[in-house]
């Protein structure tokens, strides 16, 4: 039994189609989506994401407004916990000022 090729649906856009339509890179599409600047994507599967052509056309016609229906990644409580407004970086947590002093005192025998 031969597998049939799935024809692209004209009513949804892939990330490549959307990037070509907006004249930006696919990475920039993901940045805009993460920042809440694009209409919400349609999750078709675990790793499959598409955008509604109609929603994108309406978004462009409206002047590309920020999508206020969902919070951006930068405005979530976890990301805004830092003082710089940047999301926390991965890796080691920063040492507190007194941790180094405690180690030095312990090594000196106090």
MINU-823345 format. One record per residue (C-alpha): residue number from 1; residue in three letters; x, y, z. Coordinates in pm, 1 decimal, always signed. Example, Ala and Ser with C-alpha at 12.3 -4.5 7.8 and 13.67 -1.06 7.14 Angstrom:
(site 1; ALA; (+1230.0; -450.0; +780.0))
(site 2; SER; (+1367.0; -106.0; +714.0))
REM end
This chain:
(site 1; UNK; (+0.0; +0.0; +0.0))
(site 2; UNK; (+154.7; +326.1; -109.1))
(site 3; UNK; (+139.6; +629.2; +115.4))
(site 4; UNK; (-27.6; +929.0; -38.7))
(site 5; UNK; (+142.7; +1266.9; -29.1))
(site 6; UNK; (-50.8; +1510.2; +185.0))
(site 7; UNK; (-137.4; +1821.9; -7.2))
(site 8; UNK; (-76.0; +2147.8; +181.9))
(site 9; UNK; (-396.5; +2299.8; +310.7))
(site 10; UNK; (-463.7; +2645.2; +168.1))
(site 11; UNK; (-631.1; +2769.0; +488.7))
(site 12; UNK; (-330.7; +2719.1; +719.9))
(site 13; UNK; (+30.0; +2843.5; +704.2))
(site 14; UNK; (+346.1; +2665.3; +812.6))
(site 15; UNK; (+622.8; +2860.4; +981.4))
(site 16; UNK; (+807.5; +2876.4; +647.6))
(site 17; UNK; (+495.6; +3001.8; +467.7))
(site 18; UNK; (+435.7; +3264.6; +735.4))
(site 19; UNK; (+799.7; +3375.9; +728.4))
(site 20; UNK; (+786.4; +3415.7; +349.7))
(site 21; UNK; (+456.6; +3605.8; +373.8))
(site 22; UNK; (+600.8; +3848.4; +631.4))
(site 23; UNK; (+947.1; +3864.6; +464.3))
(site 24; UNK; (+1124.2; +3759.2; +784.6))
(site 25; UNK; (+1317.7; +3453.1; +897.3))
(site 26; UNK; (+1155.1; +3150.9; +1057.0))
(site 27; UNK; (+1345.3; +3230.1; +1376.9))
(site 28; UNK; (+1189.1; +3577.8; +1383.2))
(site 29; UNK; (+843.7; +3419.5; +1342.5))
(site 30; UNK; (+909.1; +3213.4; +1656.9))
(site 31; UNK; (+1035.0; +3522.6; +1841.4))
(site 32; UNK; (+719.7; +3715.5; +1750.8))
(site 33; UNK; (+501.1; +3420.0; +1850.8))
(site 34; UNK; (+681.0; +3382.2; +2186.1))
(site 35; UNK; (+642.4; +3755.0; +2252.9))
(site 36; UNK; (+267.9; +3739.2; +2182.2))
(site 37; UNK; (+298.3; +3959.0; +1875.1))
(site 38; UNK; (+134.5; +3708.5; +1636.7))
(site 39; UNK; (-211.7; +3555.4; +1649.3))
(site 40; UNK; (-215.6; +3233.7; +1849.0))
(site 41; UNK; (-98.6; +2932.9; +1644.9))
(site 42; UNK; (-301.2; +2618.5; +1592.8))
(site 43; UNK; (-143.1; +2315.9; +1761.1))
(site 44; UNK; (-215.0; +2019.9; +1535.3))
(site 45; UNK; (+11.4; +1772.1; +1709.9))
(site 46; UNK; (+287.2; +1753.1; +1963.5))
(site 47; UNK; (+537.5; +1934.7; +1739.7))
(site 48; UNK; (+315.1; +2054.5; +1456.0))
(site 49; UNK; (+209.1; +2418.3; +1459.9))
(site 50; UNK; (+19.7; +2610.7; +1193.9))
(site 51; UNK; (-131.8; +2956.6; +1170.4))
(site 52; UNK; (-475.4; +3030.4; +1028.9))
(site 53; UNK; (-441.6; +3216.3; +700.4))
(site 54; UNK; (-758.3; +3411.3; +781.5))
(site 55; UNK; (-628.6; +3514.8; +1125.5))
(site 56; UNK; (-296.5; +3627.3; +975.7))
(site 57; UNK; (-474.9; +3825.5; +700.3))
(site 58; UNK; (-693.5; +3998.1; +961.6))
(site 59; UNK; (-388.0; +4066.4; +1178.8))
(site 60; UNK; (-203.4; +4225.7; +885.1))
(site 61; UNK; (-513.1; +4428.6; +784.9))
(site 62; UNK; (-540.5; +4558.1; +1143.3))
(site 63; UNK; (-182.0; +4685.3; +1129.8))
(site 64; UNK; (-15.2; +4391.3; +1309.7))
(site 65; UNK; (-131.3; +4473.4; +1664.4))
(site 66; UNK; (+7.2; +4294.2; +1966.5))
(site 67; UNK; (-209.5; +3996.4; +2063.5))
(site 68; UNK; (-336.1; +4085.8; +2411.0))
(site 69; UNK; (-538.6; +3765.0; +2458.4))
(site 70; UNK; (-243.0; +3571.7; +2592.6))
(site 71; UNK; (+53.8; +3687.9; +2798.5))
(site 72; UNK; (+392.6; +3698.5; +2637.7))
(site 73; UNK; (+675.1; +3498.0; +2779.7))
(site 74; UNK; (+835.5; +3815.6; +2916.4))
(site 75; UNK; (+528.8; +3905.4; +3125.3))
(site 76; UNK; (+481.9; +3573.5; +3302.2))
(site 77; UNK; (+543.6; +3576.1; +3680.7))
(site 78; UNK; (+843.7; +3344.5; +3648.7))
(site 79; UNK; (+1013.7; +3567.8; +3393.8))
(site 80; UNK; (+939.9; +3894.0; +3574.0))
(site 81; UNK; (+1080.7; +3765.4; +3903.6))
(site 82; UNK; (+1426.1; +3903.3; +3820.6))
(site 83; UNK; (+1515.0; +4267.1; +3866.1))
(site 84; UNK; (+1638.4; +4313.4; +3508.0))
(site 85; UNK; (+1313.7; +4209.8; +3338.5))
(site 86; UNK; (+1500.4; +3931.2; +3164.5))
(site 87; UNK; (+1397.0; +3568.5; +3206.8))
(site 88; UNK; (+1622.3; +3375.8; +3443.3))
(site 89; UNK; (+1925.0; +3218.8; +3279.6))
(site 90; UNK; (+1986.6; +2848.6; +3291.9))
(site 91; UNK; (+2280.6; +2703.7; +3476.2))
(site 92; UNK; (+2414.6; +2760.4; +3823.8))
(site 93; UNK; (+2220.1; +2982.3; +4053.5))
(site 94; UNK; (+2406.3; +3295.8; +4162.5))
(site 95; UNK; (+2580.6; +3270.2; +4496.6))
(site 96; UNK; (+2461.1; +3484.7; +4778.1))
(site 97; UNK; (+2718.3; +3725.2; +4918.8))
(site 98; UNK; (+2742.1; +3547.7; +5255.2))
(site 99; UNK; (+2799.4; +3199.3; +5108.5))
(site 100; UNK; (+3158.4; +3271.8; +5015.2))
(site 101; UNK; (+3232.1; +3421.3; +5356.8))
(site 102; UNK; (+3085.9; +3115.8; +5533.0))
(site 103; UNK; (+3313.8; +2886.1; +5335.9))
(site 104; UNK; (+3619.1; +3095.5; +5415.9))
(site 105; UNK; (+3535.9; +3097.5; +5787.4))
(site 106; UNK; (+3480.7; +2720.8; +5787.1))
(site 107; UNK; (+3813.3; +2665.2; +5611.1))
(site 108; UNK; (+3989.5; +2886.0; +5867.0))
(site 109; UNK; (+3844.6; +2679.1; +6152.4))
(site 110; UNK; (+3587.1; +2921.6; +6288.4))
REM end
